[in-house]
Amino acid sequence: MDSRQRYKAFISYSHRDRKAAQWLHRALETYRPPRLLSKGGVDLSKATLRPIFRDRDELSASLDLNGAIRTALEHSDALIVLCSEAAAASRWVDQEVEYFLKASSPERIICVISPDVPPEADLATILPPTLRAALPPGVEPLAVDPREDGDGRRLARLKIAARLLGVALDQLVQRDARRRLQIMAAFTTAAVVLAIGMGAMTVVTLKSRQIARQQRDETEALVAFMLGDLRQQLEPVGRLDVLDSVSAKVLAYYAKTQADRLDDKALLQRAKAQTLLGTIREQRGDLAGAEHAFSQAAATTHTLVERNPQNGDYVFDEAQNVFWLGYVQWRRDDVAGAERGFKRYGELADRLVALNPSRSDWRIEVAYAKNNLGTLLHEQARPAEALAAFRVASSVFKAELAGKPGDQKLVQGLANSHAWAADCLLRMRRPQDAYADREASVSLLESALAHNTADKPLTARVVAAQVALARLELDLGRASSAQALSEQNITRLRGLAALDPTNARWREYLAQSLIDAADLALWSGRSAQAEAAHAEAGRIVAGLSSGPEARAWSEQFDGRLEQQAIILARQAGRAQDARALAYALAARLKSAAWRKDANVATFYGFAEWAAGRPAAAVEVLWPWRAALSSSSSDILARALAAVGRKEDAAAIVRDLAKHGYQHPGFLAFWRDSLSGGASTREAQN
């Protein structure tokens, strides 16, 4: 049995790289592997990277490798070659590589680029000749690069350790990050506690302004550290709980001091800590805690603005906190609070422009504020007010684009405003006007895509906009163009879905397009194609509604699918099946929040009408008549006619026809059915 010393690795280097070799030797031998790695529970509690062999003597007195070097090479698990121009020219390094390769494969050689190698150097020029010859033609080894613009020293050490220990690099990186974060969090928490404790004790006992100022500066430096380096370290590995805890301790310190006793710098730091805490809690789903933190942050920045009313940076900070507060209130279903917040955000954006009209980024805040408010108003079924907000946003984006033509951020912002405006116009039963806005949105998005054809998320946005445009084509009676656009959209969406099957958003777009395709096929007399598209859309939605991607019920998908299933059954002559499906949908939505949600109300009202209960349909839909889409208004008119309110029904139908609504189902039902014998064609004139 060979009792001679074995080495974890042998470091081969030119003595011009002696300092780099010393660092590498020390870094590897002092590395302490984690105790357990991987799900398999690999036990590394006794593992070590010691010993590492590094020659400390000049070899120039000999023409060949001495016995000690050969023995060390023979008993080393791996060979680490410190690559540089000097190493490539060193016959000793080349001989060490040659001797090691006599008994080992090139896979057991780890190339490490010397920190002194210039960035532009080619790896092939710094490899020892024997190692270059051992590699297949045109193949370069994967080299560890400890230079600052490469892996950096910390990651370089982990890469080498992973190779020597025979474990996956990501496991070592994760363990190392956790270890560093635990140490960092412990030191940070201790520093906060110490700073707070020392500050309180010195203020109470010594009453020394100088010491209190020093303590405050240390705390503010700690807050700056939290907002910068610590946050960058913790967020990527999901340790927001540590950052939450530390931030809370800092805010506890500030809470002991009245706001009027803090100078502007201290107030600004407190506001930043409060904003950070709100952001963390929002990401973790603690909406109540996030609302409290953003409320405090908004109040703090408001105090700063009151002290410095001409300081635009303070106004901007208050605007951001007011927005986040309104956003969290909206997520908590506090619609009134959210509306107040978004309106206040708009006022602050206007104030920014008044303070400095030349700043483009502040002028754009007005557009963002109007878009946010418009979105909220649209969801509250207040389409006319929402449309006014989106029109203001569009005018701002257009004005900015005049000065910055081609700015992609502005182009997409304007496209978004046009898309929302189209949705508002649809709720106002103005499909022709909605088409103009939707077409403008598609055109803008396509121009943005032309500047970056490889942007797949933007490609998906373009197709989604075209899906909505195809739906409008059908509503306006343009079946042939709607079909061509629909087929094009489905082809592109299938390609995107195949590119990344895990992308739920792209599959949602495909489901929407298939539902529209089924509607188009249904009213074009192609029932088999309608059934096939409807079934495929159902399978996609079912996949989105289960497993790790489970989401809440969405009327955009489930409601439309169930409504379409009822229509398909009716058109196929299966009246009994259609009514059974309508009963089931009505029963499910009866207890839903249809009195507060226009979207839910439209499906509930349709279900009651399809179930043969027109009076119930009128009861559901009539309160929402000012915010119903054209198709839902059509159903309301049918229900009104069925209960004898023919004048109300005729008024709705004439209004729909006046604004260009020409959906085949609408035309087929109402032709020659209006009061006084008027047809939809006459009403349109």
Secondary structure as UniProt FT lines:
FT   STRAND          9..12
FT   HELIX           15..17
FT   HELIX           18..29
FT   STRAND          36..37
FT   TURN            38..41
FT   STRAND          42..43
FT   TURN            45..46
FT   STRAND          52..54
FT   TURN            60..61
FT   HELIX           67..74
FT   STRAND          79..83
FT   HELIX           85..89
FT   HELIX           91..101
FT   TURN            102..103
FT   HELIX           106..108
FT   STRAND          109..113
FT   TURN            115..116
FT   TURN            119..120
FT   HELIX           123..126
FT   HELIX           129..134
FT   TURN            137..138
FT   STRAND          143..144
FT   TURN            148..151
FT   HELIX           152..165
FT   HELIX           169..205
FT   HELIX           209..225
FT   HELIX           226..230
FT   HELIX           231..234
FT   HELIX           235..237
FT   HELIX           240..255
FT   HELIX           259..261
FT   HELIX           264..283
FT   TURN            284..285
FT   HELIX           287..307
FT   TURN            309..310
FT   HELIX           312..331
FT   TURN            332..333
FT   HELIX           335..355
FT   TURN            357..358
FT   HELIX           360..379
FT   TURN            380..381
FT   HELIX           383..403
FT   TURN            405..406
FT   HELIX           408..427
FT   TURN            428..429
FT   HELIX           431..451
FT   TURN            453..454
FT   HELIX           456..475
FT   TURN            476..477
FT   HELIX           479..499
FT   TURN            501..502
FT   HELIX           504..523
FT   TURN            524..525
FT   HELIX           527..544
FT   HELIX           547..549
FT   HELIX           555..559
FT   HELIX           560..571
FT   TURN            572..573
FT   HELIX           575..589
FT   TURN            590..591
FT   TURN            594..596
FT   HELIX           598..610
FT   TURN            611..612
FT   HELIX           614..621
FT   HELIX           622..627
FT   HELIX           630..642
FT   TURN            643..644
FT   HELIX           646..658
FT   TURN            659..660
FT   HELIX           664..670
FT   TURN            671..672
FT   HELIX           675..677
FT   HELIX           680..684
//
